[in-house]
Amino acid sequence: MTAAPAVLHRVLADPPLDPSTSEGRSLLRRELLHPEYHQRNLVEQLVDWLSRQIDRGLTAASQAPPLSTFAGMLVLLLLVTGLGWLLSRARRTARAAEVERAVLTDEQVTAAELRFRAERALAEGRHADAVVEGFRAITVRQVERGRLDDAPGATAHEVAGSLGSTYPHQRTRVDGSAQLFEAVLYGDRPATRDQASGVLALDDELAAQR
């Protein structure tokens, strides 16, 4: 069941709506406790607008005759349903962003192939590509060696956390390489030859660890 129908189901399953202004506000606050409502984006702006409309509706309904109150509750139901729909969209967007920031793609490739690509990119002066392929080579190589869980959706931060625990003496360099990978791939930051060479050297050092 999606978020919007789920909200509608809960509302219809409850006793007839006749909340006071304070009760309505309390209900709305509980609905807005989800993390998505703390992200300042277009979705939150729409949610803020909805909350203001609900607050106004509850205030007006408390001073209106029964028929008007019923109409106000119907509007409240529609607004809460819309709120649930926006929340479901925000959650899907967050999940999609996590997938997009994964270290590895859907391509089935070995660490040796990734390392070859990184070295070729370095030789051709494509330092950013060398950093990206080099860090991916580190990730796949450690999966092949059984030192890292095979988690296709893992982010650079998650990979660095796991490798830092496995190789505590290289933790600082692993963290630095992960941050560089994200800055280059997602932040369009340029990389130097020394930085790219450092990632490949880290791959060699981790591979040599027993």
Residue frames as a rotation matrix with the C-alpha (Angstrom) as fourth column:
MET 1
0.584 0.812 0.000 0.00
0.812 -0.584 0.000 0.00
0.000 0.000 -1.000 0.00
THR 2
-0.236 -0.684 0.690 1.46
0.625 -0.650 -0.432 3.40
0.744 0.330 0.581 -1.01
ALA 3
-0.886 -0.232 -0.401 1.74
0.463 -0.473 -0.750 6.30
-0.016 -0.850 0.526 1.41
ALA 4
-0.792 0.601 0.104 -1.28
-0.569 -0.789 0.231 8.27
0.221 0.124 0.967 0.15
PRO 5
0.056 0.849 -0.526 -3.78
-0.288 0.518 0.806 5.35
0.956 0.106 0.273 0.22
ALA 6
-0.360 -0.241 -0.901 -2.32
0.705 0.563 -0.432 4.29
0.611 -0.791 -0.033 3.57
VAL 7
-0.998 0.014 -0.055 -3.10
0.023 -0.786 -0.618 7.71
-0.052 -0.618 0.784 5.03
LEU 8
-0.425 0.900 -0.099 -6.60
-0.746 -0.286 0.601 7.59
0.513 0.329 0.793 3.53
HIS 9
-0.035 0.383 -0.923 -7.17
0.170 0.913 0.372 4.12
0.985 -0.143 -0.097 5.00
ARG 10
-0.702 -0.293 -0.649 -6.11
0.663 0.063 -0.746 5.24
0.259 -0.954 0.150 8.47
VAL 11
-0.928 0.364 0.080 -8.32
-0.372 -0.898 -0.234 8.29
-0.013 -0.247 0.969 8.35
LEU 12
-0.173 0.920 -0.353 -11.38
-0.684 0.145 0.715 6.34
0.708 0.365 0.604 7.19
ALA 13
-0.152 0.061 -0.987 -10.76
0.380 0.925 -0.001 3.57
0.912 -0.375 -0.164 9.72
ASP 14
-0.944 -0.230 -0.239 -10.73
0.308 -0.341 -0.888 6.01
0.123 -0.912 0.392 12.63
PRO 15
-0.102 0.926 -0.363 -13.89
0.852 -0.107 -0.512 7.40
-0.513 -0.362 -0.778 14.31
PRO 16
0.580 0.384 0.718 -15.51
0.739 -0.619 -0.266 10.41
0.343 0.685 -0.643 12.57
LEU 17
-0.485 -0.869 0.093 -13.14
0.782 -0.479 -0.398 13.32
0.390 -0.120 0.913 12.51
ASP 18
0.670 0.620 0.408 -14.05
0.360 -0.752 0.552 16.10
0.649 -0.223 -0.727 14.91
PRO 19
-0.077 -0.803 -0.590 -10.73
0.970 0.076 -0.230 17.27
0.230 -0.590 0.774 16.34
SER 20
0.789 0.178 -0.588 -10.26
0.381 -0.893 0.241 20.47
-0.482 -0.414 -0.772 18.22
THR 21
0.867 -0.498 -0.010 -7.78
-0.350 -0.595 -0.724 22.97
0.354 0.631 -0.690 16.89
SER 22
0.171 -0.847 0.503 -5.10
-0.956 -0.020 0.292 21.81
-0.237 -0.531 -0.813 19.34
GLU 23
0.292 -0.021 0.956 -5.72
-0.072 0.996 0.044 18.12
-0.954 -0.081 0.290 18.57
GLY 24
0.959 0.089 0.268 -5.46
0.257 0.123 -0.959 18.79
-0.118 0.988 0.095 14.84
ARG 25
0.611 -0.790 0.047 -2.19
-0.721 -0.580 -0.379 20.60
0.326 0.198 -0.924 15.31
SER 26
0.082 -0.563 0.822 -0.86
-0.745 0.513 0.426 17.74
-0.662 -0.648 -0.377 17.44
LEU 27
0.618 0.212 0.757 -1.83
0.250 0.860 -0.445 15.22
-0.745 0.465 0.478 14.75
LEU 28
0.966 -0.251 0.056 -0.10
-0.035 -0.345 -0.938 17.28
0.255 0.904 -0.342 12.10
ARG 29
0.355 -0.886 0.299 3.07
-0.934 -0.325 0.148 17.57
-0.034 -0.332 -0.943 14.18
ARG 30
0.170 -0.267 0.949 3.24
-0.285 0.908 0.307 13.78
-0.943 -0.322 0.078 14.49
GLU 31
0.845 0.188 0.501 2.85
0.393 0.416 -0.820 13.41
-0.362 0.890 0.277 10.74
LEU 32
0.862 -0.486 0.143 5.66
-0.236 -0.636 -0.735 15.89
0.448 0.600 -0.663 10.19
LEU 33
0.629 -0.648 0.429 8.20
-0.491 0.097 0.866 14.06
-0.602 -0.756 -0.257 12.37
HIS 34
0.758 -0.356 0.547 9.56
0.581 0.750 -0.316 12.15
-0.297 0.557 0.775 9.36
PRO 35
-0.131 -0.935 -0.329 13.10
0.535 -0.346 0.771 13.20
-0.835 -0.075 0.546 8.30
GLU 36
-0.311 -0.009 0.950 11.89
0.943 -0.131 0.307 14.21
0.121 0.991 0.049 4.85
TYR 37
0.696 0.687 0.211 10.15
0.649 -0.727 0.226 17.23
0.308 -0.020 -0.951 6.34
HIS 38
0.639 -0.538 -0.551 13.49
0.219 -0.559 0.800 18.61
-0.738 -0.632 -0.239 7.55
GLN 39
-0.402 -0.731 0.552 15.00
0.795 0.019 0.606 18.86
-0.453 0.682 0.574 4.08
ARG 40
0.014 0.391 -0.920 14.63
-0.091 -0.916 -0.391 22.39
-0.996 0.089 0.023 2.71
ASN 41
-0.941 -0.234 0.244 13.46
0.207 0.172 0.963 21.61
-0.268 0.957 -0.114 -0.81
LEU 42
-0.708 0.701 -0.087 10.41
-0.523 -0.437 0.731 22.02
0.475 0.563 0.676 -2.98
VAL 43
-0.229 0.635 -0.738 8.63
0.397 0.753 0.525 19.13
0.889 -0.173 -0.424 -1.27
GLU 44
-0.517 0.006 -0.856 9.02
0.853 -0.083 -0.515 20.73
-0.074 -0.997 0.038 2.15
GLN 45
-0.969 0.187 -0.163 7.77
-0.194 -0.980 0.034 24.06
-0.154 0.064 0.986 0.86
LEU 46
-0.425 0.856 -0.294 4.64
-0.340 0.150 0.928 22.35
0.839 0.495 0.227 -0.40
VAL 47
-0.200 0.303 -0.932 4.26
0.745 0.665 0.056 20.53
0.636 -0.683 -0.359 2.91
ASP 48
-0.853 -0.140 -0.503 4.59
0.456 -0.669 -0.587 23.82
-0.254 -0.730 0.634 4.79
TRP 49
-0.798 0.601 -0.048 1.85
-0.532 -0.665 0.524 25.29
0.283 0.443 0.850 2.64
LEU 50
-0.189 0.743 -0.642 -0.38
0.082 0.664 0.743 22.29
0.979 0.087 -0.187 3.31
SER 51
-0.459 -0.025 -0.888 0.18
0.854 0.263 -0.449 22.55
0.244 -0.965 -0.099 7.05
ARG 52
-0.970 0.110 -0.215 -0.84
-0.037 -0.947 -0.318 26.19
-0.239 -0.301 0.923 7.01
GLN 53
-0.516 0.828 -0.219 -4.01
-0.551 -0.125 0.825 25.35
0.656 0.547 0.521 5.11
ILE 54
-0.173 0.427 -0.888 -4.85
0.512 0.809 0.289 22.59
0.842 -0.404 -0.358 7.59
ASP 55
-0.751 -0.170 -0.638 -4.28
0.654 -0.328 -0.682 24.92
-0.093 -0.929 0.357 10.52
ARG 56
-0.888 0.451 -0.091 -6.58
-0.459 -0.879 0.128 27.53
-0.022 0.156 0.988 9.01
GLY 57
-0.333 0.791 -0.514 -9.20
-0.295 0.430 0.853 24.89
0.896 0.436 0.090 8.23
LEU 58
-0.350 0.160 -0.923 -9.19
0.762 0.621 -0.182 23.56
0.544 -0.767 -0.339 11.78
THR 59
-0.915 -0.016 -0.404 -9.55
0.279 -0.749 -0.601 27.04
-0.293 -0.662 0.690 13.23
ALA 60
-0.703 0.686 -0.189 -12.45
-0.669 -0.547 0.503 27.85
0.242 0.480 0.843 10.94
ALA 61
-0.315 0.592 -0.742 -14.14
0.031 0.788 0.615 24.47
0.949 0.171 -0.267 11.54
SER 62
-0.692 0.002 -0.722 -14.13
0.698 0.254 -0.669 24.97
0.182 -0.967 -0.177 15.31
GLN 63
-0.767 0.394 -0.506 -16.31
-0.053 -0.826 -0.562 28.06
-0.639 -0.404 0.654 14.85
ALA 64
-0.723 0.462 -0.513 -18.58
-0.638 -0.162 0.753 26.77
0.265 0.872 0.412 12.07
PRO 65
0.250 0.887 0.389 -21.96
-0.912 0.350 -0.213 24.92
-0.325 -0.301 0.896 12.06
PRO 66
0.180 -0.182 0.967 -22.00
-0.154 0.965 0.210 21.09
-0.972 -0.187 0.146 11.59
LEU 67
0.873 0.189 0.450 -22.38
0.376 0.325 -0.867 21.13
-0.311 0.926 0.213 7.79
SER 68
0.767 -0.641 0.038 -19.47
-0.507 -0.641 -0.576 23.51
0.394 0.422 -0.817 7.40
THR 69
0.187 -0.698 0.691 -17.47
-0.826 0.269 0.495 21.43
-0.531 -0.664 -0.527 9.85
PHE 70
0.522 0.063 0.851 -18.07
0.219 0.954 -0.205 18.32
-0.824 0.293 0.484 7.73
ALA 71
0.959 -0.173 0.223 -16.90
0.181 -0.230 -0.956 20.18
0.217 0.957 -0.190 4.63
GLY 72
0.521 -0.805 0.283 -13.84
-0.838 -0.545 -0.009 21.34
0.162 -0.233 -0.959 6.51
MET 73
0.208 -0.418 0.884 -13.04
-0.470 0.750 0.465 17.79
-0.858 -0.512 -0.040 7.60
LEU 74
0.808 0.110 0.579 -13.35
0.417 0.589 -0.692 16.64
-0.418 0.801 0.430 3.99
VAL 75
0.820 -0.558 0.128 -10.85
-0.307 -0.617 -0.725 19.28
0.483 0.555 -0.677 2.96
LEU 76
0.294 -0.713 0.636 -8.60
-0.902 0.012 0.431 18.15
-0.315 -0.701 -0.640 5.81
LEU 77
0.506 -0.038 0.861 -8.82
0.048 0.999 0.016 14.57
-0.861 0.034 0.508 4.55
LEU 78
0.925 -0.139 0.354 -7.82
0.362 0.038 -0.931 15.64
0.116 0.990 0.086 1.06
LEU 79
0.631 -0.723 0.283 -4.94
-0.665 -0.691 -0.283 17.71
0.400 -0.009 -0.916 2.37
VAL 80
0.251 -0.525 0.813 -3.61
-0.694 0.488 0.529 14.88
-0.675 -0.697 -0.242 4.55
THR 81
0.715 0.037 0.699 -3.88
0.366 0.831 -0.419 12.51
-0.596 0.555 0.580 1.58
GLY 82
0.881 -0.414 0.229 -1.86
0.017 -0.456 -0.890 14.97
0.473 0.788 -0.395 -0.48
LEU 83
0.448 -0.717 0.534 0.62
-0.893 -0.331 0.305 15.20
-0.042 -0.613 -0.789 2.35
GLY 84
0.415 -0.243 0.877 1.07
-0.178 0.924 0.340 11.43
-0.893 -0.297 0.340 2.30
TRP 85
0.881 -0.065 0.468 1.60
0.463 0.314 -0.829 11.47
-0.093 0.947 0.307 -1.45
LEU 86
0.721 -0.645 0.252 4.28
-0.466 -0.721 -0.513 14.14
0.513 0.252 -0.821 -1.16
LEU 87
0.345 -0.579 0.739 5.99
-0.803 0.225 0.552 12.15
-0.486 -0.784 -0.387 1.58
SER 88
0.619 -0.085 0.781 6.06
0.260 0.960 -0.101 9.02
-0.741 0.265 0.617 -0.57
ARG 89
0.897 -0.308 0.316 7.61
0.242 -0.257 -0.936 11.02
0.370 0.916 -0.156 -3.42
ALA 90
0.553 -0.715 0.427 10.25
-0.801 -0.598 0.036 12.43
0.230 -0.362 -0.903 -1.08
ARG 91
0.372 -0.393 0.841 11.17
-0.449 0.716 0.534 8.94
-0.812 -0.576 0.090 0.15
ARG 92
0.771 -0.073 0.632 11.45
0.520 0.646 -0.559 7.58
-0.368 0.760 0.536 -3.39
THR 93
0.833 -0.483 0.269 13.63
-0.159 -0.675 -0.720 10.54
0.529 0.557 -0.640 -4.35
ALA 94
0.420 -0.689 0.591 15.91
-0.881 -0.151 0.449 9.91
-0.220 -0.709 -0.670 -1.37
ARG 95
0.467 -0.221 0.856 16.24
0.035 0.972 0.232 6.22
-0.884 -0.078 0.461 -2.29
ALA 96
0.888 -0.119 0.445 17.02
0.456 0.089 -0.886 7.11
0.066 0.989 0.134 -5.91
ALA 97
0.702 -0.657 0.276 19.71
-0.604 -0.754 -0.259 9.53
0.378 0.015 -0.926 -4.78
GLU 98
0.353 -0.564 0.746 21.34
-0.628 0.449 0.636 6.81
-0.694 -0.693 -0.196 -2.69
VAL 99
0.641 -0.077 0.764 21.41
0.459 0.836 -0.301 4.45
-0.615 0.544 0.571 -5.69
GLU 100
0.911 -0.265 0.316 22.93
0.158 -0.484 -0.861 7.16
0.381 0.834 -0.399 -7.89
ARG 101
0.496 -0.749 0.439 25.75
-0.833 -0.554 -0.003 7.70
0.245 -0.364 -0.899 -5.36
ALA 102
0.889 -0.191 0.417 26.76
0.008 0.916 0.402 4.04
-0.459 -0.354 0.815 -5.20
VAL 103
-0.004 -0.983 -0.183 30.44
-0.502 -0.157 0.850 3.35
-0.865 0.095 -0.493 -5.87
LEU 104
-0.827 -0.337 0.451 29.81
0.113 0.685 0.720 0.56
-0.551 0.646 -0.528 -8.36
THR 105
-0.352 0.701 -0.621 27.56
-0.929 -0.340 0.143 0.54
-0.111 0.627 0.771 -11.39
ASP 106
0.600 0.660 0.453 25.49
-0.564 0.750 -0.346 -2.37
-0.568 -0.048 0.822 -12.70
GLU 107
0.477 -0.496 -0.726 28.39
-0.711 0.268 -0.650 -3.38
0.516 0.826 -0.225 -14.97
GLN 108
0.946 -0.230 0.229 29.95
0.056 0.811 0.582 -6.76
-0.320 -0.538 0.780 -14.15
VAL 109
0.603 -0.797 0.037 33.68
-0.269 -0.247 -0.931 -6.06
0.751 0.551 -0.363 -14.17
THR 110
0.562 -0.491 -0.666 36.74
0.765 0.614 0.194 -7.40
0.314 -0.618 0.721 -12.37
ALA 111
0.755 -0.380 -0.534 39.18
0.160 -0.683 0.713 -5.45
-0.635 -0.624 -0.455 -10.25
ALA 112
-0.252 -0.907 0.337 41.90
0.598 0.127 0.792 -6.13
-0.761 0.401 0.510 -12.82
GLU 113
-0.084 0.299 0.951 39.84
0.952 -0.256 0.165 -4.51
0.293 0.919 -0.263 -15.58
LEU 114
0.898 0.439 -0.015 39.05
0.416 -0.838 0.354 -1.49
0.143 -0.324 -0.935 -13.43
ARG 115
0.424 -0.829 -0.365 42.71
0.234 -0.289 0.928 -1.12
-0.875 -0.478 0.071 -12.52
PHE 116
-0.366 -0.526 0.768 43.67
0.867 0.107 0.487 -1.30
-0.338 0.844 0.417 -16.20
ARG 117
0.390 0.603 0.696 41.19
0.782 -0.616 0.095 1.49
0.486 0.508 -0.711 -16.98
ALA 118
0.924 -0.051 -0.378 42.56
0.233 -0.708 0.666 3.59
-0.301 -0.704 -0.643 -14.14
GLU 119
0.013 -0.999 -0.030 46.17
0.422 -0.022 0.906 3.19
-0.907 -0.025 0.421 -15.29
ARG 120
-0.279 -0.051 0.959 45.21
0.958 -0.077 0.275 4.00
0.060 0.996 0.070 -18.88
ALA 121
0.736 0.610 0.293 43.35
0.572 -0.792 0.214 7.12
0.363 0.010 -0.932 -17.75
LEU 122
0.683 -0.560 -0.469 46.35
0.204 -0.471 0.858 8.19
-0.702 -0.682 -0.207 -15.69
ALA 123
-0.301 -0.848 0.437 48.69
0.677 0.132 0.724 7.70
-0.671 0.514 0.534 -18.65
GLU 124
-0.195 0.329 0.924 46.38
0.896 -0.322 0.304 9.77
0.398 0.887 -0.233 -20.86
GLY 125
-0.939 -0.263 0.222 46.18
0.158 -0.903 -0.400 12.59
0.305 -0.341 0.889 -18.34
ARG 126
-0.013 0.987 0.158 42.53
-0.235 -0.156 0.959 11.91
0.972 -0.025 0.234 -17.39
HIS 127
-0.848 -0.525 0.074 43.22
-0.171 0.140 -0.975 12.17
0.501 -0.840 -0.209 -13.70
ALA 128
-0.328 0.808 0.489 39.58
-0.928 -0.178 -0.328 12.39
-0.178 -0.561 0.808 -12.59
ASP 129
0.568 0.519 -0.639 38.76
-0.673 0.740 0.004 9.18
0.474 0.428 0.769 -14.46
ALA 130
-0.258 -0.760 -0.597 41.82
-0.097 0.635 -0.767 7.54
0.961 -0.140 -0.237 -12.91
VAL 131
-0.817 0.017 0.576 40.56
-0.570 -0.171 -0.804 8.43
0.084 -0.985 0.150 -9.42
VAL 132
0.145 0.981 0.131 37.08
-0.977 0.162 -0.137 7.05
-0.156 -0.108 0.982 -10.10
GLU 133
0.602 0.058 -0.796 38.22
-0.418 0.872 -0.253 3.81
0.680 0.485 0.549 -11.73
GLY 134
-0.474 -0.866 -0.161 40.98
-0.234 0.300 -0.925 3.42
0.849 -0.401 -0.344 -9.16
PHE 135
-0.628 0.296 0.720 38.63
-0.764 -0.063 -0.642 3.63
-0.144 -0.953 0.266 -6.19
ARG 136
0.537 0.827 -0.164 36.24
-0.843 0.521 -0.133 1.24
-0.024 0.210 0.977 -7.88
ALA 137
0.193 -0.569 -0.799 39.17
-0.292 0.744 -0.601 -1.13
0.937 0.350 -0.023 -8.41
ILE 138
-0.791 -0.448 0.416 39.92
-0.491 0.059 -0.869 -0.94
0.365 -0.892 -0.266 -4.68
THR 139
-0.130 0.853 0.506 36.31
-0.936 0.064 -0.347 -1.75
-0.328 -0.519 0.789 -3.86
VAL 140
0.711 0.441 -0.549 35.97
-0.641 0.727 -0.247 -4.70
0.290 0.527 0.799 -6.24
ARG 141
-0.142 -0.851 -0.506 39.38
-0.340 0.522 -0.782 -6.11
0.930 0.061 -0.364 -5.33
GLN 142
-0.799 -0.153 0.582 38.50
-0.597 0.074 -0.799 -6.18
0.079 -0.985 -0.150 -1.64
VAL 143
0.326 0.928 0.182 35.18
-0.892 0.366 -0.266 -7.85
-0.314 -0.076 0.946 -2.45
GLU 144
0.556 -0.180 -0.812 37.05
-0.475 0.732 -0.488 -10.46
0.682 0.657 0.321 -4.49
ARG 145
-0.515 -0.841 -0.165 39.40
-0.261 0.337 -0.905 -11.06
0.817 -0.423 -0.393 -1.56
GLY 146
0.127 0.668 -0.733 36.54
0.623 0.521 0.583 -11.44
0.771 -0.532 -0.350 0.89
ARG 147
-0.724 -0.469 -0.506 37.60
0.688 -0.438 -0.578 -8.39
0.049 -0.767 0.640 2.89
LEU 148
-0.832 0.500 -0.241 34.54
-0.463 -0.865 -0.196 -6.36
-0.306 -0.052 0.951 1.91
ASP 149
-0.255 0.832 0.493 30.89
0.288 0.552 -0.782 -7.38
-0.923 -0.058 -0.381 1.70
ASP 150
-0.879 0.036 0.475 29.46
0.472 -0.058 0.880 -7.57
0.060 0.998 0.034 -1.80
ALA 151
-0.010 0.861 -0.508 26.97
0.647 -0.382 -0.660 -4.70
-0.763 -0.335 -0.554 -1.47
PRO 152
-0.264 -0.142 0.954 26.31
0.954 -0.186 0.237 -3.23
0.144 0.972 0.184 -4.95
GLY 153
0.537 0.598 0.594 24.56
0.526 -0.789 0.318 -0.15
0.659 0.141 -0.738 -3.56
ALA 154
0.376 -0.438 -0.817 27.30
0.862 -0.158 0.482 0.77
-0.340 -0.885 0.318 -1.07
THR 155
0.973 -0.074 0.220 28.42
0.007 -0.939 -0.345 4.40
0.232 0.337 -0.912 -1.11
ALA 156
0.144 -0.987 0.069 32.03
0.072 -0.059 -0.996 5.55
0.987 0.148 0.062 -0.91
HIS 157
-0.089 -0.111 0.990 31.48
-0.889 -0.438 -0.129 6.49
0.448 -0.892 -0.060 2.73
GLU 158
0.774 0.448 0.448 30.20
-0.604 0.736 0.307 3.00
-0.192 -0.508 0.840 3.54
VAL 159
0.779 -0.567 -0.267 33.07
0.260 0.680 -0.685 1.34
0.570 0.465 0.678 1.67
ALA 160
-0.096 -0.860 0.502 35.59
-0.282 -0.460 -0.842 3.51
0.955 -0.222 -0.198 3.51
GLY 161
0.245 0.262 0.934 34.00
-0.959 -0.077 0.273 2.68
0.144 -0.962 0.232 6.86
SER 162
0.980 0.158 0.121 34.29
-0.171 0.980 0.106 -1.05
-0.102 -0.124 0.987 6.25
LEU 163
0.549 -0.834 -0.054 37.83
0.400 0.319 -0.859 -0.90
0.734 0.450 0.509 4.87
GLY 164
0.035 -0.527 0.849 38.92
-0.599 -0.691 -0.404 1.41
0.800 -0.495 -0.340 7.67
SER 165
0.592 0.239 0.770 37.90
-0.782 0.402 0.476 -1.25
-0.196 -0.884 0.425 10.18
THR 166
0.970 -0.225 0.092 39.67
0.242 0.934 -0.264 -3.99
-0.027 0.279 0.960 8.22
TYR 167
0.099 -0.964 0.246 42.82
0.844 -0.050 -0.534 -1.93
0.527 0.261 0.809 7.61
PRO 168
0.787 0.322 -0.527 43.05
0.592 -0.636 0.495 0.49
-0.175 -0.702 -0.691 10.57
HIS 169
-0.094 -0.913 -0.397 46.57
0.552 -0.379 0.742 1.63
-0.828 -0.149 0.540 9.66
GLN 170
-0.858 -0.179 0.482 45.31
0.513 -0.354 0.782 2.84
0.030 0.918 0.395 6.27
ARG 171
-0.003 0.970 -0.242 42.06
0.931 -0.086 -0.355 4.33
-0.365 -0.227 -0.903 7.59
THR 172
0.045 -0.002 -0.999 43.09
0.068 -0.998 0.006 7.94
-0.997 -0.068 -0.045 6.96
ARG 173
-0.816 -0.423 -0.394 44.13
-0.355 -0.172 0.919 7.26
-0.457 0.890 -0.010 3.37
VAL 174
-0.717 0.638 0.281 41.04
0.697 0.642 0.319 5.18
0.023 0.425 -0.905 2.70
ASP 175
0.171 0.801 -0.574 38.81
0.733 -0.493 -0.469 7.97
-0.658 -0.340 -0.671 3.99
GLY 176
-0.205 -0.344 -0.916 40.69
-0.246 -0.888 0.389 10.51
-0.947 0.306 0.097 1.91
SER 177
-0.985 -0.172 0.034 40.36
-0.024 0.325 0.946 8.43
-0.174 0.930 -0.324 -1.25
ALA 178
-0.368 0.924 0.106 36.64
0.922 0.377 -0.090 7.96
-0.123 0.065 -0.990 -0.66
GLN 179
0.253 0.433 -0.865 36.11
0.379 -0.867 -0.323 11.69
-0.890 -0.246 -0.384 -0.19
LEU 180
-0.569 -0.537 -0.622 38.14
-0.392 -0.488 0.780 12.40
-0.723 0.687 0.067 -3.32
PHE 181
-0.876 0.299 0.379 36.09
0.475 0.669 0.572 9.85
-0.082 0.681 -0.728 -5.28
GLU 182
0.076 0.987 -0.143 32.82
0.936 -0.120 -0.331 11.54
-0.344 -0.108 -0.933 -4.32
ALA 183
0.135 -0.076 -0.988 34.17
0.041 -0.996 0.082 15.04
-0.990 -0.051 -0.131 -4.91
VAL 184
-0.809 -0.511 -0.291 35.37
-0.288 -0.087 0.954 14.10
-0.512 0.855 -0.076 -8.39
LEU 185
-0.847 0.463 0.261 32.41
0.524 0.648 0.553 12.00
0.087 0.605 -0.792 -9.48
TYR 186
0.079 0.990 -0.117 29.53
0.992 -0.066 0.110 13.95
0.101 -0.124 -0.987 -7.92
GLY 187
0.493 0.079 -0.866 31.05
0.434 -0.886 0.166 17.37
-0.754 -0.458 -0.471 -7.32
ASP 188
0.855 -0.180 0.486 32.83
0.452 -0.198 -0.869 17.75
0.253 0.963 -0.088 -10.68
ARG 189
0.743 -0.661 -0.102 36.03
-0.400 -0.561 0.725 18.52
-0.536 -0.498 -0.682 -8.83
PRO 190
0.623 -0.591 -0.512 39.24
-0.489 0.217 -0.845 18.16
0.611 0.777 -0.154 -10.87
ALA 191
0.908 -0.393 0.143 41.93
0.130 0.592 0.795 15.76
-0.397 -0.704 0.589 -9.71
THR 192
0.389 -0.862 -0.326 45.70
-0.905 -0.423 0.039 15.99
-0.172 0.279 -0.945 -9.94
ARG 193
0.278 -0.395 -0.876 48.11
-0.432 0.763 -0.481 13.35
0.858 0.512 0.042 -11.12
ASP 194
-0.767 -0.610 0.199 49.44
-0.420 0.242 -0.875 12.93
0.486 -0.754 -0.442 -7.58
GLN 195
-0.261 0.758 0.598 45.93
-0.873 0.080 -0.482 12.35
-0.413 -0.648 0.640 -6.23
ALA 196
0.672 0.509 -0.537 45.17
-0.714 0.639 -0.288 9.73
0.197 0.577 0.793 -8.87
SER 197
-0.089 -0.801 -0.592 48.53
-0.334 0.584 -0.740 8.04
0.939 0.131 -0.319 -8.27
GLY 198
-0.717 -0.161 0.678 47.77
-0.689 0.014 -0.725 7.99
0.107 -0.987 -0.121 -4.55
VAL 199
0.329 0.904 0.273 44.53
-0.886 0.395 -0.242 6.09
-0.326 -0.162 0.931 -5.10
LEU 200
0.667 -0.130 -0.734 46.33
-0.399 0.768 -0.500 3.47
0.629 0.626 0.460 -7.22
ALA 201
-0.475 -0.880 0.006 49.11
-0.413 0.217 -0.884 3.19
0.777 -0.422 -0.467 -4.63
LEU 202
-0.364 0.439 0.821 46.48
-0.894 0.083 -0.440 2.59
-0.262 -0.894 0.362 -1.96
ASP 203
0.716 0.613 -0.333 45.02
-0.692 0.686 -0.225 -0.20
0.090 0.392 0.916 -4.09
ASP 204
0.187 -0.748 -0.637 48.45
-0.244 0.593 -0.768 -1.84
0.952 0.299 -0.071 -4.22
GLU 205
-0.687 -0.508 0.520 49.03
-0.584 -0.040 -0.811 -1.49
0.433 -0.861 -0.269 -0.48
LEU 206
0.028 0.780 0.625 45.66
-0.928 0.253 -0.275 -2.94
-0.372 -0.572 0.731 0.49
ALA 207
0.751 0.238 -0.616 46.09
-0.540 0.759 -0.365 -5.79
0.380 0.606 0.698 -1.98
ALA 208
-0.143 -0.917 -0.372 49.45
-0.290 0.398 -0.870 -6.63
0.946 -0.016 -0.322 -0.37
GLN 209
-0.356 0.069 0.932 47.92
-0.933 -0.079 -0.350 -6.91
0.050 -0.994 0.093 3.11
ARG 210
-0.613 0.097 -0.785 47.38
-0.074 0.981 0.178 -10.46
0.787 0.167 -0.594 4.34
